Amino acid sequence: MRRRTALLGGAVAAAAVAGGLAGRAVLRRRGGPPAAGYDDLPPDDLGPVRAPDGTELCVRAAGDPRAPLLLFVHGFSLDMTVWHPQWTALRERFRCVLLDLRAHGRSGRAADLSLGAMAGDVASALEAAGQGRRAVVVGHSMGAMASLELAASRPELFGPRIAGLVLVGAAAGDLVRGAVGGLAGMLRPGPSLTEALRRVDGLRRHVVASRADVGALLARLTQFGPHAPREAVEHVVALAARAPSAVWTNGLASLVGADLRGALAHVRVPTLVAVGDHDRVTPPAAAEALARALPDAELAVLEGCGHVPMLERPEALNALIEGFARRALGAEGSG
């Protein structure tokens, strides 16, 4: 546990500095939220949607309600706006439904930020969106892990309600291990995981208020490939800077040491595992291991991008999602 906590400290300290510094810099330059185009929301509000524990969830949609159904689930400290290039491109052929997980984006705050609770969020969004129809669930990073957790807690959904999974930047365990590299010394954690996470959040909040301006560089080093658009980097780090402290403490604690290998046998639907060849958070080797462990999976490696391919190479990822969804949904995907 001590070694795992040390690894977490370095990786998340880097992300905290990146999110804090770049988010502060972006907000100062523009006087408001960055990358306004990304902040456009799908037009249809499906709320109010309630999670099993009563947490209010923001669920929005675009596209013909009769079209084949895609459900998008974002990653840690982000929100549905990171899927902007997907829903705007695919809405003519699919019903695109987007969810803000609890304590993220426009959804309500919650005491329980475990992966199990977030899996319940995914199930509630699926029910609100699908009205008994089958969907392909597209999850990024933590959103992918929540989707795998759903397979363990609600295996009966896989097949009748979930026709396939797209797991982007995902791993079945040790999600943050690959992000450490030479940054492990940035934060020396205390004797407990709780203290380490508190220090991470304190560092993040401190740099948000600071005058430093190197966050975009750190973000590129830890989250993105070499050719990521500047506006994509700014948008992601600004979202991380705005995330509540509970996300960086309680929420992050649920990811530490998360081992979902036991859930993989319950994923009895076709699965696409997509990873960037420059992903330092979930390196291609981790994605390859995940694809091998799943009952029916294919692997796609996206060249030239890191952990956020939906913003780095959206056209390539969109083509993968569309082709896979049509295969997974069969006749339902031909709408």
N, C-alpha and C positions, 0 to 999 in steps of 0.2 A: 504493500500500500504506500510506503514512503516513496519508493521509486516512481510509482504511478502518479502520486501527488506532485512530485518534482517535475515530471514530464508535463503534467497539466499546467503547472505554474508557468513554465516557459512559453508554451504554446498560446495559452490564453492571455498572458501578459502582452505578447506581441499583438494579438488581435485587439486587446483593450486599448493599447497605445494607438494602433492604427485607427480603430473606430473613434477614439476620443479626439486625436489630433486632426485627422482628416475631416471628421464631422464638424469640429469647431471651425476649421479653416473654411470649409465649404459654406457653412451658415454665415460666417463673417463676410465672405466675398459677395454672396448673393442676397444676404438679408432675409433669407427664408429657406424653405426646403429645397434641396438640390435636385437637379435633373427633373424639371417639372413634367416632362413628357412621361417619365416612368410613373409619376404619381397619378396619372389618369386611371380611374377605377372602372371595372366592368359596369355597364349601365343598370343591370337588374339586381336589386337588393332582395335577397331571399330571406332576410331576417323578419322577426327575431328568431334566431336558432339557438337552442339551449343544449349545452353538453349534458351528459348524464348527471353531473353534480350541480347543474343549474347555471354554470358559467355562461354568460351571453357571448355568442360567437358572431363575428362578422363573416358572412358568406355572400358573395356576389357572383354574377354570371353574365355571360355574353353569348350570343348565338341563338339559333332556332331551338326552342325547348324540345323539339322532336328529333334533333340531330344527335348523332353518336356522342356519348357523354365522356368528358375528361374532367377529372378532379385534381387540382394542383395544390400541393402542400409545401410551404416554404421551409427554409432552414433556420438555424439558431440565430436569434437577435434580428431577424429580417421580417418581412411581411409579404402580403400577396403582390405588392408592386414589382417584385423582382421577376414576376412572370409576365410582365407587360409585353415583351416581344413575342410571347407565345400566344396569349389570348387574342391579341390584335391580328395576328397572322392566321390563326386557326379558326376563328369565330365563324367564318363563312362556311365551314365544312363540319364543325363540331359545336356542341354545347359545352362551353368552357366554364367551369365552376371553380372559383378560387376561395380559399379559406385563410383567415388570419387565426393562427393557433392562439390559445389562451395566453394572456399577458403580452401578446405581440400585436402591433398595428392597432387596429380599431376594435379588437375583441376586449372583453372585460378582464379585469385582474382576477387572479385566483390564488389560493393558498397552495393548492396541489399543482406542481409543475413537473410531475413525473412523466416519463414516457407513456405509462399506462393511461394517465389522464389525457394526454395528447392523442393517444390512439382513440379514446372516446370522442374527442373533438372530430377526428376524421370520420368516425362512424356517424356522428350526428350530421355533419355536412353532407355525407353520402345520402343519408335518408332525406334531408331537405332538398337535395338536388335531383335525386334519381326517381323518386316516387315509384319504387319497385323495379326500375330499370337497372341494367348492368352498366358498369363504368370501368374505364382504365384510370387508375390512380397514379399520378406523377408526383413523386416526392423527392425533395432535395435535401441531402445531408440529414439534419435532425428530422425533417419531414419524412424522409425515407425510413429512418429508424422507427418513427412512430407508426408508419405503415407496416413495418415488419412486426412491431409489437402488437398491432391489431390482428395479425395472423395468429399470434399465440393466444390472445384473449377472446377473439371472435372468429375462429376458423370457419364457422358456418357461413360467413359472408363471402368467402373465397370460392368463386365459381358462380353461385346464384346471383350475387350482387357485384362482385369485383371480378372482372373478366381478365385483368392483367395488371401488372405493376411496371412502372418505369422508375428505377432507382438511380438518381443522379448524384454523383459524389457521395457514395454510400459505402458503409462497411458494417459488418455484423458485430464488431467489438473494437475497443480501443480507438474510437473515432479521432481523438486529438493527437495520438502518438506521432503521426507523420508530420505534424506541423512544427515540431520542435526545432529540429536542426540545430544551428548554432545559437538559437535564441533562448535556450534553456536557462541561461544565467540572468535573464532580464528580471526575473522575480524569484526571490528565495523564499519558498513557502514556509510557514510556521509548522508547528508540530502536528496540526490537524488540517484536514481538508477544508473544514468550515473557515478556518482562519485564512488559508490560502485563497479561497474564493472571495472573502471579504477584502483582502488586499488587492485582488484583481479589480474588483469593482471600485475600490477607492482610487486606484491608479487611473482607471478609465475616467472617473468623475473629475479627478485632478487635472488631467490633460485637456478635458473639454473646456475647463476654465483658464487654461494657460495661454501663453502667447506663441508657443512653438508652432511650427508649420512644416512638419516632416511626415505627417501621417499617411499621405497618399503613397509615399515611397515604401513605408512599412507594409501597407496594405498590399501593394504589388508583390512584395517579397513573400508574404505569407498566404495570400488568398488567390492571386491572379496569375495568369500566364503573361508572357512578355509583350503581347500585343493587345492587351485589354483596353477598350475605349476609356478615355479619361472620365467621361460622364458615368460610366458603369462603376468605376472604382469609387467615385465621389458618392454615388447613390448608396452603395452597399455600406460604406463606412459611416455615412450620415445616419442610416437606419440603426447601425450598431451603437452609435453615440446616443441616439434617442431612446434606446430600449430601457425599460425600467430596471432598477438595481436588482429586483427579485429575479429577473431573467438571468443576470450575470452571477447570481449566488445560488438560489434554490434550483433554478432551471438548469444551470450548468452542472450542478451536483448530480442531477439525474443521468447525465451523459457519461460521467466519470466511471470507467469500468463497466459500462453497459455491455452486456454479452447477450446478443440476440441469436446466437447460433442455434439454440433450441427451438427458436421460432421458425427456422427456415424450412423444416419439414412440413409445416402447415401451409406454406405458400404453394398451393396446388393449382396454380395458374401460370401461364407464360409470363416471363419476366425479362425485361431489358435492363441491363446494368450499363450505365453510361458514365464515363470518367474522362477528365481532361488529362492529356499526357504530361502536363505540368502541375497537376494537382498535388500539393504538399500536405493537405489535410487528410485526404483519403487517396494515397498514391495508387497508380494503376495496379500494382501488385495486390493491394487490398481488394480492389474491385474484381480482379481476376479470381482471387480466393472466394469472394462472395458468389460470383457467377458459378464457379465449380461446385459450391456447396448447395446451391438451390436446385430443386428437382427439375426445373425446365427453364433454363435461362440462356440468354445470349449476351455477349459483351461487345460494347462499342467504345472505342477509344477516340476521343476528339482531339485532333492535333492543334497545337498552338494555344491551348487554354488551360486554366487552372481549375479552381474549385467552384467557379460560378459560370459554367458554360452557357446557361440560359441568357446571360448578358454578354458573354465574350464571343460566342459563335452561335447566335440564335437561329440563323437559317439552317445550319447543319443539325442542331438539336431538334428543331421543328420538324425537319424531314424524317428524322429517326422516330420521333413521337408519332407522327401521322402514319408512317408505314407500319409501325408496330401496332398501333391502336386498331387499324383496319384489319390486321391479321388476327389480333386477339378477340375482337368483337364479331368477326365473321360477318354474317348477313347484317347484323346491327351496325357494323362499321361502314356500310355502303350507302348510308343515307346522305 
